[in-house]
Amino acid sequence: SGGQRRRVTLATTLLAKRQLLFCDEPTTGLDAATALVVCRRLQDVSRLGVTVVAVLHQPRREIFVALDRVALLVRGRLRVCGTP
């Protein structure tokens, strides 16, 4: 399924041991529970010293409040940057 492919791709990327991890829509195609698990794993990775940048459109509240920093763009311009 699309969700399984996305999880495998993310897992493979995480195993590469990078200093910067950029994720474009890592939760797209996942159910709500799995999306939350993916975001929690990304938090775990950031705690290991990896900078994680993720693009998320309309994240659920549980995901939004778990983020360390948020940048909101409106029509391609930065409107807000800070903690949620």
C-alpha positions in Angstrom: 0.0 0.0 0.0 1.0 3.6 -0.3 1.3 4.0 3.5 3.6 1.0 3.8 5.8 2.4 1.0 6.0 5.7 2.8 7.0 4.0 6.1 9.7 1.9 4.4 11.1 5.0 2.6 11.2 6.9 5.9 12.8 4.1 7.8 15.5 3.7 5.1 16.2 7.4 5.3 16.5 7.4 9.0 19.0 4.6 8.9 21.3 6.8 6.7 22.6 8.7 9.8 22.5 12.3 8.5 23.0 15.6 10.3 20.0 17.1 8.5 16.8 15.3 7.6 14.3 17.0 5.3 10.9 15.3 5.1 8.3 16.5 2.6 4.9 15.4 3.8 6.1 12.4 5.8 2.5 11.7 7.0 0.7 11.9 3.7 -1.3 8.7 3.0 -1.0 7.5 6.6 -3.9 7.0 9.0 -4.0 9.4 12.0 -2.4 6.9 14.5 0.5 6.0 12.2 1.1 9.7 11.4 1.4 10.4 15.1 3.9 7.5 15.4 6.0 8.8 12.5 6.1 12.3 14.0 7.2 10.8 17.4 10.0 8.9 15.7 11.1 12.1 14.0 11.2 13.7 17.5 13.4 10.7 18.7 15.7 11.3 15.8 16.0 15.0 16.6 16.9 14.2 20.2 19.9 12.2 18.8 21.2 15.5 17.4 19.8 15.4 13.9 18.1 18.5 12.6 14.7 17.5 11.3 12.8 19.8 8.9 9.3 18.5 7.9 6.7 20.0 5.7 3.2 19.3 7.1 0.0 20.6 5.7 -2.8 20.8 8.3 -1.3 18.6 11.0 -3.6 17.3 13.7 -3.5 19.0 17.1 -1.5 16.2 18.7 1.2 16.5 16.1 1.2 20.3 16.0 1.7 20.7 19.8 4.6 18.2 19.8 6.7 20.3 17.4 9.7 22.2 18.8 9.5 25.1 16.3 6.9 26.0 13.6 7.2 28.2 10.6 4.0 29.3 8.9 4.1 30.5 5.3 1.3 32.4 3.7 1.5 32.9 -0.1 5.2 31.9 0.0 6.1 34.4 2.7 7.1 33.7 6.3 4.4 34.9 8.6 5.3 33.3 12.0 8.2 31.4 13.3 8.5 30.1 16.8 7.2 27.6 19.3 3.6 26.3 18.9 
